Amino acid sequence: MTGTPSQIEWAEQIRPRVEAEFQRVACAFRRVASNQRTPEREDTLAVIAILEEKRAETMANERAGYFIREWQELTDQVRKAIAADGRYRTIRANREMRAGR
């Protein structure tokens, strides 16, 4: 990890909370998927795949300042990361079309 010693120490305290937040959201999506029928379940599994990709990208970041700046306060960062992904927007649009909206 890069940064000053105090930044690195701080970021190392934040990282496990970030990992736990990604896991919490993934578990919620898996619970939803377990009660869905196809094609909704397939959509939810695709969202989980996006989530896992975002988790890997986030946790691979080696800049301590990134974790301090972006993840110090956990709010809706995981949701925003998923929502900003073009694949997610396509999934939502397809769901809305199937629902007749």
C-alpha positions as protocol buffer text, in pm:
chain_id: "A"
residue {
  index: 1
  type: MET
  ca { x: 0 y: 0 z: 0 }
}
residue {
  index: 2
  type: THR
  ca { x: 124 y: 348 z: -79 }
}
residue {
  index: 3
  type: GLY
  ca { x: 94 y: 657 z: 137 }
}
residue {
  index: 4
  type: THR
  ca { x: 239 y: 791 z: 455 }
}
residue {
  index: 5
  type: PRO
  ca { x: 271 y: 546 z: 745 }
}
residue {
  index: 6
  type: SER
  ca { x: -30 y: 700 z: 920 }
}
residue {
  index: 7
  type: GLN
  ca { x: -239 y: 688 z: 599 }
}
residue {
  index: 8
  type: ILE
  ca { x: -149 y: 324 z: 546 }
}
residue {
  index: 9
  type: GLU
  ca { x: -244 y: 240 z: 905 }
}
residue {
  index: 10
  type: TRP
  ca { x: -573 y: 421 z: 865 }
}
residue {
  index: 11
  type: ALA
  ca { x: -648 y: 257 z: 531 }
}
residue {
  index: 12
  type: GLU
  ca { x: -570 y: -86 z: 673 }
}
residue {
  index: 13
  type: GLN
  ca { x: -840 y: -26 z: 933 }
}
residue {
  index: 14
  type: ILE
  ca { x: -1089 y: 78 z: 665 }
}
residue {
  index: 15
  type: ARG
  ca { x: -1025 y: -204 z: 416 }
}
residue {
  index: 16
  type: PRO
  ca { x: -1189 y: -484 z: 622 }
}
residue {
  index: 17
  type: ARG
  ca { x: -1504 y: -272 z: 661 }
}
residue {
  index: 18
  type: VAL
  ca { x: -1512 y: -218 z: 285 }
}
residue {
  index: 19
  type: GLU
  ca { x: -1474 y: -592 z: 222 }
}
residue {
  index: 20
  type: ALA
  ca { x: -1751 y: -662 z: 473 }
}
residue {
  index: 21
  type: GLU
  ca { x: -1981 y: -412 z: 301 }
}
residue {
  index: 22
  type: PHE
  ca { x: -1931 y: -577 z: -37 }
}
residue {
  index: 23
  type: GLN
  ca { x: -2000 y: -915 z: 126 }
}
residue {
  index: 24
  type: ARG
  ca { x: -2314 y: -784 z: 295 }
}
residue {
  index: 25
  type: VAL
  ca { x: -2453 y: -652 z: -33 }
}
residue {
  index: 26
  type: ALA
  ca { x: -2360 y: -973 z: -219 }
}
residue {
  index: 27
  type: CYS
  ca { x: -2539 y: -1182 z: 45 }
}
residue {
  index: 28
  type: ALA
  ca { x: -2850 y: -968 z: 11 }
}
residue {
  index: 29
  type: PHE
  ca { x: -2851 y: -1014 z: -367 }
}
residue {
  index: 30
  type: ARG
  ca { x: -2800 y: -1390 z: -327 }
}
residue {
  index: 31
  type: ARG
  ca { x: -3098 y: -1412 z: -91 }
}
residue {
  index: 32
  type: VAL
  ca { x: -3310 y: -1227 z: -345 }
}
residue {
  index: 33
  type: ALA
  ca { x: -3187 y: -1451 z: -630 }
}
residue {
  index: 34
  type: SER
  ca { x: -3275 y: -1764 z: -435 }
}
residue {
  index: 35
  type: ASN
  ca { x: -3641 y: -1661 z: -439 }
}
residue {
  index: 36
  type: GLN
  ca { x: -3662 y: -1546 z: -799 }
}
residue {
  index: 37
  type: ARG
  ca { x: -3760 y: -1717 z: -1118 }
}
residue {
  index: 38
  type: THR
  ca { x: -3579 y: -1696 z: -1448 }
}
residue {
  index: 39
  type: PRO
  ca { x: -3511 y: -1437 z: -1606 }
}
residue {
  index: 40
  type: GLU
  ca { x: -3513 y: -1220 z: -1291 }
}
residue {
  index: 41
  type: ARG
  ca { x: -3272 y: -1460 z: -1119 }
}
residue {
  index: 42
  type: GLU
  ca { x: -3036 y: -1442 z: -1417 }
}
residue {
  index: 43
  type: ASP
  ca { x: -3045 y: -1063 z: -1395 }
}
residue {
  index: 44
  type: THR
  ca { x: -2968 y: -1071 z: -1025 }
}
residue {
  index: 45
  type: LEU
  ca { x: -2681 y: -1314 z: -1078 }
}
residue {
  index: 46
  type: ALA
  ca { x: -2544 y: -1077 z: -1343 }
}
residue {
  index: 47
  type: VAL
  ca { x: -2562 y: -793 z: -1091 }
}
residue {
  index: 48
  type: ILE
  ca { x: -2372 y: -1010 z: -842 }
}
residue {
  index: 49
  type: ALA
  ca { x: -2103 y: -1065 z: -1104 }
}
residue {
  index: 50
  type: ILE
  ca { x: -2075 y: -687 z: -1153 }
}
residue {
  index: 51
  type: LEU
  ca { x: -2059 y: -645 z: -775 }
}
residue {
  index: 52
  type: GLU
  ca { x: -1776 y: -898 z: -747 }
}
residue {
  index: 53
  type: GLU
  ca { x: -1585 y: -723 z: -1025 }
}
residue {
  index: 54
  type: LYS
  ca { x: -1624 y: -388 z: -845 }
}
residue {
  index: 55
  type: ARG
  ca { x: -1512 y: -549 z: -519 }
}
residue {
  index: 56
  type: ALA
  ca { x: -1198 y: -688 z: -682 }
}
residue {
  index: 57
  type: GLU
  ca { x: -1119 y: -351 z: -844 }
}
residue {
  index: 58
  type: THR
  ca { x: -1171 y: -167 z: -516 }
}
residue {
  index: 59
  type: MET
  ca { x: -969 y: -405 z: -302 }
}
residue {
  index: 60
  type: ALA
  ca { x: -684 y: -408 z: -556 }
}
residue {
  index: 61
  type: ASN
  ca { x: -637 y: -33 z: -516 }
}
residue {
  index: 62
  type: GLU
  ca { x: -308 y: 22 z: -337 }
}
residue {
  index: 63
  type: ARG
  ca { x: -350 y: 392 z: -257 }
}
residue {
  index: 64
  type: ALA
  ca { x: -418 y: 450 z: 111 }
}
residue {
  index: 65
  type: GLY
  ca { x: -565 y: 791 z: 30 }
}
residue {
  index: 66
  type: TYR
  ca { x: -829 y: 629 z: -189 }
}
residue {
  index: 67
  type: PHE
  ca { x: -968 y: 427 z: 102 }
}
residue {
  index: 68
  type: ILE
  ca { x: -952 y: 724 z: 337 }
}
residue {
  index: 69
  type: ARG
  ca { x: -1119 y: 959 z: 90 }
}
residue {
  index: 70
  type: GLU
  ca { x: -1375 y: 726 z: -67 }
}
residue {
  index: 71
  type: TRP
  ca { x: -1451 y: 464 z: 198 }
}
residue {
  index: 72
  type: GLN
  ca { x: -1392 y: 618 z: 540 }
}
residue {
  index: 73
  type: GLU
  ca { x: -1765 y: 667 z: 586 }
}
residue {
  index: 74
  type: LEU
  ca { x: -1966 y: 377 z: 448 }
}
residue {
  index: 75
  type: THR
  ca { x: -2286 y: 499 z: 292 }
}
residue {
  index: 76
  type: ASP
  ca { x: -2399 y: 384 z: -51 }
}
residue {
  index: 77
  type: GLN
  ca { x: -2066 y: 350 z: -233 }
}
residue {
  index: 78
  type: VAL
  ca { x: -2132 y: -11 z: -333 }
}
residue {
  index: 79
  type: ARG
  ca { x: -2475 y: 73 z: -473 }
}
residue {
  index: 80
  type: LYS
  ca { x: -2332 y: 370 z: -663 }
}
residue {
  index: 81
  type: ALA
  ca { x: -2051 y: 158 z: -808 }
}
residue {
  index: 82
  type: ILE
  ca { x: -2303 y: -95 z: -939 }
}
residue {
  index: 83
  type: ALA
  ca { x: -2546 y: 170 z: -1065 }
}
residue {
  index: 84
  type: ALA
  ca { x: -2269 y: 349 z: -1258 }
}
residue {
  index: 85
  type: ASP
  ca { x: -2188 y: 35 z: -1456 }
}
residue {
  index: 86
  type: GLY
  ca { x: -2334 y: 30 z: -1806 }
}
residue {
  index: 87
  type: ARG
  ca { x: -2416 y: -340 z: -1780 }
}
residue {
  index: 88
  type: TYR
  ca { x: -2635 y: -271 z: -1478 }
}
residue {
  index: 89
  type: ARG
  ca { x: -2821 y: 5 z: -1662 }
}
residue {
  index: 90
  type: THR
  ca { x: -2888 y: -244 z: -1944 }
}
residue {
  index: 91
  type: ILE
  ca { x: -3019 y: -502 z: -1696 }
}
residue {
  index: 92
  type: ARG
  ca { x: -3254 y: -245 z: -1542 }
}
residue {
  index: 93
  type: ALA
  ca { x: -3378 y: -131 z: -1882 }
}
residue {
  index: 94
  type: ASN
  ca { x: -3447 y: -491 z: -1985 }
}
residue {
  index: 95
  type: ARG
  ca { x: -3632 y: -557 z: -1658 }
}
residue {
  index: 96
  type: GLU
  ca { x: -3847 y: -250 z: -1707 }
}
residue {
  index: 97
  type: MET
  ca { x: -3930 y: -357 z: -2063 }
}
residue {
  index: 98
  type: ARG
  ca { x: -4032 y: -704 z: -1942 }
}
residue {
  index: 99
  type: ALA
  ca { x: -4248 y: -545 z: -1673 }
}
residue {
  index: 100
  type: GLY
  ca { x: -4416 y: -331 z: -1937 }
}
residue {
  index: 101
  type: ARG
  ca { x: -4300 y: 3 z: -1800 }
}
